Amino acid sequence: MRITTGMMASRSIAAINRSYELMNKYQTQLETQKKINRPSDDPVVAMKGVKNRADLAGIGQYIRNDTEADTWVDATDTAYDEAKKILQRLRELADNMANGTNTAVDREAAAKEISQLQQQMVDIANTQIAGNYIFNGTDIDVKPFTLNADGTVTFHQGDGSFDAVRVEVSRAGEFDSMLDVNSLPSAFFVPENSAGSQSEWGVIGADGVTAAGTIEFTVNGKTFNVELAVGDSTKTIMSKINQGAVENGVSPIAKLGTDANGDEILVLTAYTNNPAGNNMTMTFSGGLTIDGITAPAVTNYQYDPDNGQPGLAQPTVFESINDLLNYVNGTQDNGEYFTSNALSHWLQTADQLIDRANLAVAEVGGKQNRLELITTRNDSTELFITKMLSENEDVDIEEVIMNLSIQESMHRASLAVSARVIQPSLLDFLS
């Protein structure tokens, strides 16, 4: 085959163009620090890169969700911690006021502090994060609690008040990917109904107990007797019943109430975890008679909402605090004997509220532990995918610099050889 000058020139130009392409490739890799700058560079690696980037975007969203969930859970934990401190202080005040030696000035000072603590408890229950209320279920835009002028607290229950706010914190897999980031009001502030028994005594006449005798109570399996004397009033009967209950390890069961006509009555309520109820019985004996009433009946309430049995409404934290305030103020009762005993009995109520707070804290602690594990897992997954993406696409800088230097040397050599081999002809000068 005859090699012509044209063929030599054509091949030299092609080689030089290829050299330019390689130098451009290495220069681009050096600038972008990526092996793959377009799919045609390596279709397989390019496809892996698309999937890896999609995975990274998903993990990034989970990590952002983890941060949001952590904010909610931490705020809830802080709120419960503050609530426990308030309850412990209220218990101290009740204990101090129960000794019967406090003056009217002492009671007034204690009442003012209790009012402030009551307001603070309401503020805690209305805790917000970025304008969202964390203790009202999915009704995050509705303020759940309002403190009224009379010391009562109104709960603005909505359709979503007892539905959890859920955040997707990880990929669905071995366990549920959703986390309940808020604590429902029923966890501490507004407890759910319970099974139990209740007795409402009719209006007791002015003579109170007209014949002395005994009432035998059995509450949640514990039995105790209450001795009543002639002339005992409604408040005295209530105080003796609660005293007998507390001395036998039973929560106070008696409280003043009103009937449909607004007249004062005595209401006895005992709660139980037994869904069937039937946890309180009482028997009058020893000739006991009370002016205006006979031996009252006990009504049992089951807690089975699915079958239309709502049970008994348990007192809220705010109702219990308001009771303490009324005891200290003396507005709940005019008798010093009852007031001191009621304050003593309230200590048990405080212990129950603190126990309820501890249970709520334990629930939040479980969420914190799970969220910590999930966050660690998501961070590790993000690191693994990033590493894999880097191994597939990132260049070795030293290797690229070396390749570029070699290619530049080869390019200069090619130009020099081409210049020497392809000599100018007479036609080049003539043109």
Secondary structure in CASP SS format (residue, H / E / C, confidence):
PFRMAT SS
TARGET T0000
AUTHOR 0000-0000-0000
METHOD secondary structure of the structure
MODEL  1
M C 1.00
R C 1.00
I C 1.00
T C 1.00
T H 1.00
G H 1.00
M H 1.00
M H 1.00
A H 1.00
S H 1.00
R H 1.00
S H 1.00
I H 1.00
A H 1.00
A H 1.00
I H 1.00
N H 1.00
R H 1.00
S H 1.00
Y H 1.00
E H 1.00
L H 1.00
M H 1.00
N H 1.00
K H 1.00
Y H 1.00
Q H 1.00
T H 1.00
Q H 1.00
L H 1.00
E H 1.00
T H 1.00
Q C 1.00
K E 1.00
K C 1.00
I C 1.00
N C 1.00
R C 1.00
P H 1.00
S H 1.00
D H 1.00
D C 1.00
P H 1.00
V H 1.00
V H 1.00
A H 1.00
M H 1.00
K H 1.00
G H 1.00
V H 1.00
K H 1.00
N H 1.00
R H 1.00
A H 1.00
D H 1.00
L H 1.00
A H 1.00
G H 1.00
I H 1.00
G H 1.00
Q H 1.00
Y H 1.00
I H 1.00
R H 1.00
N H 1.00
D H 1.00
T H 1.00
E H 1.00
A H 1.00
D H 1.00
T H 1.00
W H 1.00
V H 1.00
D H 1.00
A H 1.00
T H 1.00
D H 1.00
T H 1.00
A H 1.00
Y H 1.00
D H 1.00
E H 1.00
A H 1.00
K H 1.00
K H 1.00
I H 1.00
L H 1.00
Q H 1.00
R H 1.00
L H 1.00
R H 1.00
E H 1.00
L H 1.00
A H 1.00
D H 1.00
N H 1.00
M H 1.00
A C 1.00
N C 1.00
G C 1.00
T C 1.00
N C 1.00
T C 1.00
A H 1.00
V H 1.00
D H 1.00
R H 1.00
E H 1.00
A H 1.00
A H 1.00
A H 1.00
K H 1.00
E H 1.00
I H 1.00
S H 1.00
Q H 1.00
L H 1.00
Q H 1.00
Q H 1.00
Q H 1.00
M H 1.00
V H 1.00
D H 1.00
I H 1.00
A H 1.00
N C 1.00
T C 1.00
Q E 1.00
I E 1.00
A C 1.00
G C 1.00
N E 1.00
Y E 1.00
I C 1.00
F C 1.00
N C 1.00
G C 1.00
T C 1.00
D C 1.00
I C 1.00
D C 1.00
V C 1.00
K C 1.00
P C 1.00
F E 1.00
T E 1.00
L E 1.00
N C 1.00
A C 1.00
D C 1.00
G C 1.00
T C 1.00
V E 1.00
T E 1.00
F E 1.00
H C 1.00
Q C 1.00
G C 1.00
D C 1.00
G C 1.00
S C 1.00
F C 1.00
D C 1.00
A C 1.00
V C 1.00
R E 1.00
V E 1.00
E E 1.00
V C 1.00
S C 1.00
R C 1.00
A C 1.00
G C 1.00
E C 1.00
F C 1.00
D C 1.00
S C 1.00
M E 1.00
L E 1.00
D E 1.00
V C 1.00
N C 1.00
S C 1.00
L C 1.00
P H 1.00
S H 1.00
A H 1.00
F C 1.00
F C 1.00
V C 1.00
P C 1.00
E C 1.00
N C 1.00
S E 1.00
A E 1.00
G E 1.00
S E 1.00
Q E 1.00
S E 1.00
E E 1.00
W E 1.00
G C 1.00
V C 1.00
I C 1.00
G C 1.00
A C 1.00
D C 1.00
G C 1.00
V E 1.00
T E 1.00
A E 1.00
A C 1.00
G E 1.00
T E 1.00
I E 1.00
E E 1.00
F E 1.00
T E 1.00
V E 1.00
N C 1.00
G C 1.00
K E 1.00
T E 1.00
F E 1.00
N E 1.00
V E 1.00
E E 1.00
L E 1.00
A C 1.00
V C 1.00
G C 1.00
D C 1.00
S C 1.00
T H 1.00
K H 1.00
T H 1.00
I H 1.00
M H 1.00
S H 1.00
K H 1.00
I H 1.00
N H 1.00
Q H 1.00
G H 1.00
A H 1.00
V H 1.00
E H 1.00
N C 1.00
G C 1.00
V C 1.00
S C 1.00
P C 1.00
I C 1.00
A E 1.00
K E 1.00
L E 1.00
G E 1.00
T E 1.00
D C 1.00
A C 1.00
N C 1.00
G C 1.00
D C 1.00
E E 1.00
I E 1.00
L E 1.00
V E 1.00
L E 1.00
T E 1.00
A E 1.00
Y E 1.00
T E 1.00
N C 1.00
N C 1.00
P C 1.00
A C 1.00
G C 1.00
N C 1.00
N C 1.00
M E 1.00
T E 1.00
M E 1.00
T E 1.00
F E 1.00
S E 1.00
G C 1.00
G C 1.00
L C 1.00
T E 1.00
I E 1.00
D C 1.00
G C 1.00
I E 1.00
T C 1.00
A C 1.00
P C 1.00
A C 1.00
V C 1.00
T E 1.00
N E 1.00
Y E 1.00
Q C 1.00
Y E 1.00
D E 1.00
P H 1.00
D H 1.00
N H 1.00
G C 1.00
Q E 1.00
P E 1.00
G C 1.00
L E 1.00
A C 1.00
Q C 1.00
P C 1.00
T C 1.00
V H 1.00
F H 1.00
E H 1.00
S H 1.00
I H 1.00
N H 1.00
D H 1.00
L H 1.00
L H 1.00
N H 1.00
Y H 1.00
V H 1.00
N H 1.00
G C 1.00
T C 1.00
Q C 1.00
D C 1.00
N C 1.00
G C 1.00
E H 1.00
Y H 1.00
F H 1.00
T H 1.00
S H 1.00
N H 1.00
A H 1.00
L H 1.00
S H 1.00
H H 1.00
W H 1.00
L H 1.00
Q H 1.00
T H 1.00
A H 1.00
D H 1.00
Q H 1.00
L H 1.00
I H 1.00
D H 1.00
R H 1.00
A H 1.00
N H 1.00
L H 1.00
A H 1.00
V H 1.00
A H 1.00
E H 1.00
V H 1.00
G H 1.00
G H 1.00
K H 1.00
Q H 1.00
N H 1.00
R H 1.00
L H 1.00
E H 1.00
L H 1.00
I H 1.00
T H 1.00
T H 1.00
R H 1.00
N H 1.00
D H 1.00
S H 1.00
T H 1.00
E H 1.00
L H 1.00
F H 1.00
I H 1.00
T H 1.00
K H 1.00
M H 1.00
L H 1.00
S H 1.00
E H 1.00
N H 1.00
E H 1.00
D E 1.00
V C 1.00
D C 1.00
I H 1.00
E H 1.00
E H 1.00
V H 1.00
I H 1.00
M H 1.00
N H 1.00
L H 1.00
S H 1.00
I H 1.00
Q H 1.00
E H 1.00
S H 1.00
M H 1.00
H H 1.00
R H 1.00
A H 1.00
S H 1.00
L H 1.00
A H 1.00
V H 1.00
S H 1.00
A H 1.00
R H 1.00
V H 1.00
I C 1.00
Q C 1.00
P C 1.00
S C 1.00
L H 1.00
L H 1.00
D H 1.00
F H 1.00
L H 1.00
S C 1.00
END
